[in-house]
Amino acid sequence: MRFGIFSQTPGYEGSSVARRHWETVEEVVLGEELGFETAWLAESVFYPTRPMSNPLMVAIAAAQKTERIRFGTLAAQAPLHHPFHMATQAATCDILTNGRLDLCLGGRWGAPAGVPLGNPSEVLGQESRDRVAEAIE
C-alpha cells in the first residue's frame, strides 16, 4: 500500500495567501520526511478560505526542498485553462520536479469559478467532458 497527502492549502485565520502557499510547501516537506510517497495539491482558485492559485508552481517550489515525493494535481481544472498553456506548464513542472509530476485533470467547475471569467453558468455534463478531452489532446 502507498500513502499520500492531500493539501487544500492549510492556514489559520488572518494568515496571508502567500503564507498559506509556503505552509503548503512546508507540509509537503514534512510529508516526505514522514515517508509519504505523493503530495496532491488542489487548484482552489476562487475559494478565499483555501486559495491555491497554481498547484504546478507550488509543486516546483516544494521540489526544490524535497528529493523523492511525487506531486499530483487534484485536480487541475481543465476548463479554466487553454490546453496549450496547460500542456506547456505541466511539461515545465515535470522537468523542474525531475519527473515527479502526476497530472490529474478535472472537468467539473462551478459558478464560483465561471463568474469571474465571464461565464455565469456552471460547466457540466458533456461540455465539461469535451473541455477535458480537448485539454488531453
C-alpha positions in Angstrom: 0.0 0.0 0.0 1.2 3.5 -0.8 0.3 6.7 1.1 0.0 10.3 0.0 -1.1 13.6 1.5 -3.7 15.9 0.1 -3.4 19.7 0.7 -6.1 22.3 0.1 -3.7 25.0 1.4 -3.6 25.0 5.2 -3.7 28.2 7.1 -5.2 30.0 10.0 -7.4 32.9 10.5 -5.6 36.1 9.4 -2.7 34.4 7.5 -1.9 35.8 4.1 -2.3 33.9 0.8 1.5 34.0 0.4 2.0 32.5 3.8 -0.6 29.8 3.1 1.3 28.8 -0.1 4.6 28.5 1.9 2.8 26.5 4.5 1.8 24.0 1.8 5.4 23.7 0.8 6.3 23.0 4.4 3.6 20.4 4.6 5.0 18.6 1.6 8.5 18.6 3.1 7.1 17.1 6.3 5.1 14.6 4.3 8.3 13.4 2.6 10.1 13.2 6.0 7.3 11.1 7.3 7.5 8.7 4.4 4.5 9.7 2.2 5.0 9.0 -1.5 2.8 11.6 -3.0 1.6 15.1 -2.3 -1.7 16.0 -4.0 -2.3 19.7 -4.5 -5.7 21.2 -5.1 -6.4 24.0 -7.5 -8.8 26.2 -5.5 -8.6 29.5 -7.3 -11.9 31.0 -6.2 -12.1 29.8 -2.6 -10.9 32.6 -0.3 -10.5 30.3 2.7 -8.1 27.9 0.9 -6.7 29.6 -2.2 -4.2 27.6 -4.3 -3.6 29.7 -7.4 -1.4 27.2 -9.2 -0.6 23.8 -7.9 2.1 23.3 -10.5 4.0 26.3 -9.2 3.7 25.1 -5.6 5.0 21.7 -6.7 8.0 23.3 -8.3 8.7 25.2 -5.1 8.3 22.1 -3.0 10.5 20.1 -5.3 13.4 22.4 -4.5 13.2 21.2 -0.9 12.5 17.5 -1.4 14.1 14.6 -3.3 11.6 11.8 -3.6 8.0 12.7 -3.0 5.8 12.9 -6.2 3.4 15.8 -6.9 -0.1 15.4 -8.2 -2.7 17.9 -9.2 -6.1 17.1 -7.6 -7.4 18.3 -9.9 -6.2 20.8 -12.4 -9.4 22.4 -13.6 -9.0 21.9 -17.4 -12.0 24.1 -18.4 -10.3 27.1 -16.8 -7.1 26.7 -18.9 -6.2 26.9 -22.5 -5.0 23.3 -23.5 -1.7 24.7 -24.9 -0.9 26.6 -21.7 -1.8 23.6 -19.6 0.4 21.3 -21.6 3.5 23.6 -21.6 3.1 24.4 -17.9 2.7 20.7 -16.9 5.7 19.8 -19.0 7.8 22.5 -17.5 6.7 21.5 -14.0 7.6 17.9 -14.7 11.1 18.9 -15.8 11.6 21.2 -12.8 10.4 18.5 -10.4 12.7 15.9 -12.0 9.9 13.8 -13.5 7.8 13.7 -10.3 4.6 15.2 -11.6 1.3 13.2 -11.8 -1.1 15.4 -13.7 -4.8 14.9 -12.9 -7.3 16.9 -14.9 -10.8 17.7 -13.6 -13.7 18.6 -15.7 -16.5 20.0 -13.5 -16.3 23.5 -12.2 -18.9 25.6 -10.7 -20.4 29.0 -10.9 -17.9 30.5 -8.4 -15.2 29.8 -11.0 -17.2 30.8 -14.0 -18.5 34.2 -12.9 -15.1 36.0 -12.7 -14.2 34.5 -16.1 -17.3 35.9 -17.8 -19.3 32.7 -17.8 -22.0 32.9 -15.2 -23.2 29.3 -15.8 -21.8 26.1 -14.4 -20.0 23.9 -16.9 -21.4 20.4 -16.5 -22.0 17.2 -18.4 -20.9 16.9 -22.0 -19.4 20.4 -22.2 -17.2 19.6 -19.2 -16.1 16.3 -20.7 -15.4 18.0 -24.1 -13.2 20.6 -22.4 -11.2 17.9 -20.6 -10.9 15.9 -23.8 -9.6 19.0 -25.6 -7.0 19.5 -22.8 -5.8 15.9 -23.1 -5.5 16.1 -26.9 
